[in-house]
Amino acid sequence: MGDKEFDIIIIGSGIAGLYTALLARGVGNVLILTKGSIDECNTKYAQGGIAAPIGRGDSPQLHFEDTIAAGAGLSDPEAVRILTEEAGDRIADLIEIGVPFDTQNGEVALTREAAHSIPRILHAGGDATGERIEVTLSRAVRASHNIAVMEHCLATEITVRDSVAQGVVAFDSRVGSREEFVSSNIILASGGAGRLFKLTTNPDIATGDGIALAYKAGAEITDMEFFQFHPTALRLPGIPPFLISEAVRGEGGILRNVEGHPFMLDYTPDAELAPRDIVARSIVAEMQKTGSDRVFLDVTHLPRRTITTRFPHIYRFCLDHGLDITRGLIPVAPAAHYMMGGVKTNTWGETNISGLFACGEVACTGVHGANRLASNSLMEVLVFSKRIIERVKGEAIAPVKASAEVSRLALKKYDTSGIKTPLRLAILQSLLWDDAGIIRSKDKLEEAALVLAAWYDTLQRPTDRPYYELCNMVLVGRLLIEAALIREESRGAHFRTDFPEPSKAWEKHIVFCNEA
Ligand SMILES: Cc1cc2nc3c(=O)[nH]c(=O)nc-3n(C[C@H](O)[C@H](O)[C@H](O)COP(=O)(O)OP(=O)(O)OC[C@H]3O[C@@H](n4cnc5c(N)ncnc54)[C@H](O)[C@@H]3O)c2cc1C
């Protein structure tokens, strides 16, 4: 095997990339390509925790029911069954690797989050769950002699011949050179695309590269219209939308409008614990009603110790920005948070391209449907990464075909001759936020679709990382907007004012494929 040839190549070093690499140690030589330093990823910022039905009174069946309910009719029951049945074992794996989950009276501590019927969220370092996981896994990866990690290496192409993956082309952004790597097992673990939107909880790396790479390679991309907006990101001038975890509402935080009125019961009997899409839209409605760009999250009634021990990271961050949340209200507003759609996989992480797998936020396994249940994403990563490696090792039984009816489509063509809007990152992000954000409509989506199509037609050959990422974002933005236009209904995280109700006819998935 040459020095550019590997048994497995993994793109990304968040929880999906690192955990998969650790599981793959027994398979052979593993290469992780990651576009920044090893710990630049969404994972590091995860606060609330990771869902597993391991507490007293809980069961995989209960977790299954909550997940299916949140998915608003589009979750794949088989994928959800696998998630909830295998979750307990994956927690045991993380504990064995050394993730220091918080405990209470000698047992793993569990908290409750919105739309979970019971406390089942494990956390570490209070609200530093993602950081503790990332640090533990990256340390274990560094200590493994057969895992090579190439930082600042941006994957720019997945090479495919006759529908079989051959390797990865990467751009080393430190020296500006192009490298080619060969493998018959390529695992996309490149995370989400929150940076498509002006306001997001995601860090800079979340530019949807994996979706663009997979689409260009001929992989199926599905459910792109479903993007979750987190209801409560900190809204302070000059500060990026720092996440105020769902668990803060789970512990009793109350949402108040700018006049001090606790408004959630006006919208839903589940109040603060309703699913994220409902809370986010209620907040938007309340902001419009009061003419404000924010509402407030109130935890001042909670014991000070609960706040400082359960949410040390949030407490400290706010304090550093002049806000003592034990005494004052937290200004919040929704922000783009999680990509439910992605590269379509079966329950073994396989895509329609032989040898190309996907796991983590870049993948669409069918678990989340139209809306992700809080803290299910970290667990989804673990369960389906493990299954990919079982498949690579040949231990897995024949793949189960992903269920649900699909419409397989190519991107629409437009006459873009009249469009003169210059392509700039900030303009793209505002366009997506304004026209394809929490509240959507045909007119706005069409406007945005045209601009993105015009940009797409004039993209140049990239020669640096920011431009590679911008090109990817144009393509991923197009996939999202086209899907949002096609889905003429409202369901889960996708809400259209011109089709405000769910439609039975739309209990199916939209799939894009370059070769459709
Ligand atoms: C603020 C915040 C809080 C969250 N809280 C929770 C929570 O409490 N519970 C929960 O379950 N989920 C939570 N989530 C979601 C969850 O953290 C993510 O879905 C999950 O961490 C994704 O893991 P990943 O490995 O798929 O992607 P990431 O962790 O984002 O890793 C992606 C990796 O791919 C690399 N990469 C991307 N493109 C390329 C390329 N072209 N070439 C090479 N490398 C590339 C990136 O640099 C990065 O290393 C939260 C997310 C955020 C942003």
The ligand as an ORCA input file, in Angstrom:
! r2SCAN-3c Opt
* xyz 0 1
  C     -23.995     25.000     19.493
  C     -24.434     23.593     19.216
  C     -24.975     22.828     20.239
  C     -25.388     21.521     20.000
  N     -25.863     20.772     21.036
  C     -26.178     19.477     20.812
  C     -26.557     18.638     21.890
  O     -26.600     19.039     23.038
  N     -26.870     17.346     21.603
  C     -26.840     16.836     20.341
  O     -27.140     15.646     20.140
  N     -26.456     17.618     19.315
  C     -26.115     18.899     19.521
  N     -25.714     19.675     18.470
  C     -25.574     19.064     17.162
  C     -24.337     18.188     17.153
  O     -23.324     18.825     17.895
  C     -23.835     17.951     15.758
  O     -24.870     17.513     14.934
  C     -22.744     16.900     15.763
  O     -21.715     17.284     16.643
  C     -22.197     16.726     14.369
  O     -21.061     15.938     14.431
  P     -20.287     15.629     13.083
  O     -19.081     14.858     13.458
  O     -21.220     15.070     12.102
  O     -19.900     17.074     12.516
  P     -18.875     18.146     13.118
  O     -18.671     17.960     14.549
  O     -19.332     19.470     12.660
  O     -17.522     17.795     12.381
  C     -17.391     18.001     10.985
  C     -15.933     17.887     10.630
  O     -15.763     17.868      9.219
  C     -14.724     18.761      8.838
  N     -14.956     19.144      7.443
  C     -16.030     19.778      6.914
  N     -15.869     19.910      5.575
  C     -14.681     19.348      5.265
  C     -13.952     19.189      4.060
  N     -14.402     19.641      2.877
  N     -12.756     18.565      4.118
  C     -12.234     18.124      5.284
  N     -12.881     18.264      6.469
  C     -14.098     18.861      6.447
  C     -14.842     19.871      9.839
  O     -13.688     20.656      9.884
  C     -15.084     19.058     11.119
  O     -13.880     18.536     11.606
  C     -25.287     20.984     18.696
  C     -24.748     21.754     17.673
  C     -24.312     23.038     17.923
  C     -23.722     23.847     16.806
*
